[in-house]
Amino acid sequence: MRGSWAGGSRGFAIGARVRAGLAALVLGLVVAAPAAAVGPFALTDQIDDRAGAVEGDVAEIRTAFDRLAADHAVRMWVVFVDTFDGMPPQQWAEDAFDATRLGDEDFLLAVAVSDRQYGYIVAHDFVLDDAALAAAARAGEPSMAENPARAV
């Protein structure tokens, strides 16, 4: 699923608690600092912060990611950059997803802090459908609009 909060999707069917939890993970904690434009790249860690957005919150995010993986077999990845440098958010996320060689249980959220945009993508056979992904994104967009760095 793809999006940007100024306004992402491949193949989510689980309950409201999981959708709400995913929305909180996807669109909820952080303080940003500027960074340079970076093209899509292969992530080497589930939390890749090139914009200084999550500095003190990494342990809390890892705990939430671990809980999501244990409870729902979903492996969350997030990358913060300053800007997508004009590239559509969903394309940036898809290119990073492909470069990282993520699989059916993986969810990638890419956030361009200065652009105030995000894109997210999952594998075609992901456990949640497009409607559930879209609902999670919509639920989190008010937090994103208040503070673009509040994305995890």
C-alpha positions in Angstrom: 0.0 0.0 0.0 1.3 3.4 -0.8 0.5 6.9 0.4 1.6 10.4 1.2 0.1 12.5 3.8 0.1 15.7 1.7 -1.9 11.9 0.7 0.8 2.6 -1.4 -0.1 -1.3 -2.5 0.5 -4.9 -3.0 -1.3 -7.5 -1.4 -3.9 -7.2 4.9 -7.2 -9.8 6.6 -7.0 -9.5 10.3 -8.9 -7.8 13.0 -9.4 -4.2 14.0 -6.9 -4.5 16.9 -4.2 -5.5 14.5 -5.1 -2.7 12.0 -5.1 -0.2 14.9 -1.8 -1.5 16.1 -0.3 -1.3 12.7 -1.6 2.2 12.2 0.1 3.2 15.5 3.3 1.6 14.3 3.1 3.0 10.9 2.0 6.5 11.8 2.9 7.4 15.4 6.3 8.5 17.5 9.5 10.6 16.5 11.4 13.9 16.2 13.1 14.8 12.9 16.3 16.4 11.9 17.3 17.3 8.3 19.3 14.9 6.1 20.2 14.8 2.4 18.2 13.3 -0.4 18.8 9.6 -0.8 17.7 7.4 -3.6 16.1 4.0 -2.9 18.6 1.5 -1.4 18.7 -1.9 0.3 18.0 -1.7 4.0 20.4 -3.6 6.2 18.3 -3.1 9.4 14.6 -3.0 10.1 15.0 0.6 11.3 17.1 2.7 8.9 17.1 6.4 10.0 19.0 8.6 7.6 17.0 11.7 8.7 17.7 11.5 12.5 13.9 11.0 13.0 13.9 8.3 15.7 17.1 8.8 17.6 15.9 8.0 21.2 13.0 5.8 20.2 14.7 2.9 18.4 14.4 0.4 21.3 10.7 1.2 21.7 10.2 0.7 17.9 12.1 -2.6 17.9 9.9 -3.8 20.8 6.8 -3.0 18.8 8.2 -4.6 15.6 9.1 -7.7 17.6 5.6 -7.9 19.1 4.0 -7.5 15.6 6.2 -10.3 14.3 5.5 -12.6 17.2 1.7 -11.9 17.3 1.0 -11.7 13.6 4.0 -13.0 11.6 4.5 -9.5 10.0 8.0 -8.2 9.8 8.0 -4.4 9.7 10.8 -2.3 8.1 11.0 1.5 8.2 13.3 3.9 6.6 13.5 7.7 7.2 15.1 10.0 4.6 14.9 13.8 4.3 13.4 13.7 0.8 12.4 11.4 -2.0 13.9 14.1 -4.3 10.9 14.2 -6.6 10.4 10.5 -6.9 6.8 9.3 -6.2 6.7 7.9 -2.6 5.2 4.6 -3.6 7.9 4.1 -6.3 10.6 5.0 -3.8 9.2 2.4 -1.3 8.7 -0.2 -4.0 12.3 0.2 -5.2 13.7 0.0 -1.7 11.5 -3.1 -1.0 12.8 -4.8 -4.1 16.5 -3.7 -3.4 16.2 -5.2 0.1 14.7 -8.4 -1.3 11.8 -8.4 1.2 9.3 -11.2 1.2 5.7 -12.2 1.8 5.7 -11.3 5.6 7.4 -8.0 5.1 5.9 -4.5 5.3 8.1 -1.5 4.3 7.3 2.1 5.3 9.4 4.8 3.7 9.1 8.3 5.1 10.5 11.5 3.6 10.4 13.8 6.5 11.0 17.2 4.8 8.7 16.2 1.9 6.0 15.3 4.3 5.4 12.1 2.3 5.4 8.4 2.9 5.1 5.3 0.9 4.5 1.8 2.0 4.5 -1.5 0.3 4.1 -5.2 0.9 4.4 -8.4 -1.1 1.6 -9.5 -3.3 0.8 -12.4 -0.9 0.9 -10.3 2.3 -1.4 -11.3 5.1 -3.5 -8.2 5.0 -5.5 -6.9 2.0 -5.4 -3.4 0.4 -8.5 -2.3 2.3 -7.0 -3.0 5.7 -3.7 -1.3 4.7 -5.6 1.8 3.4 -7.6 1.9 6.7 -4.5 1.8 8.8 -2.9 4.5 6.7 -6.0 6.7 7.0 -6.1 6.2 10.7 -2.6 7.4 11.1 -2.6 10.4 8.8 -3.8 12.9 11.4 -0.7 12.2 13.5 1.4 12.4 10.3 -0.1 15.8 9.4 0.7 17.2 12.9 4.3 16.1 12.9 5.7 14.5 9.7 8.3 12.7 11.7 5.7 10.8 13.8 5.6 7.9 11.4 6.4 4.8 13.4 
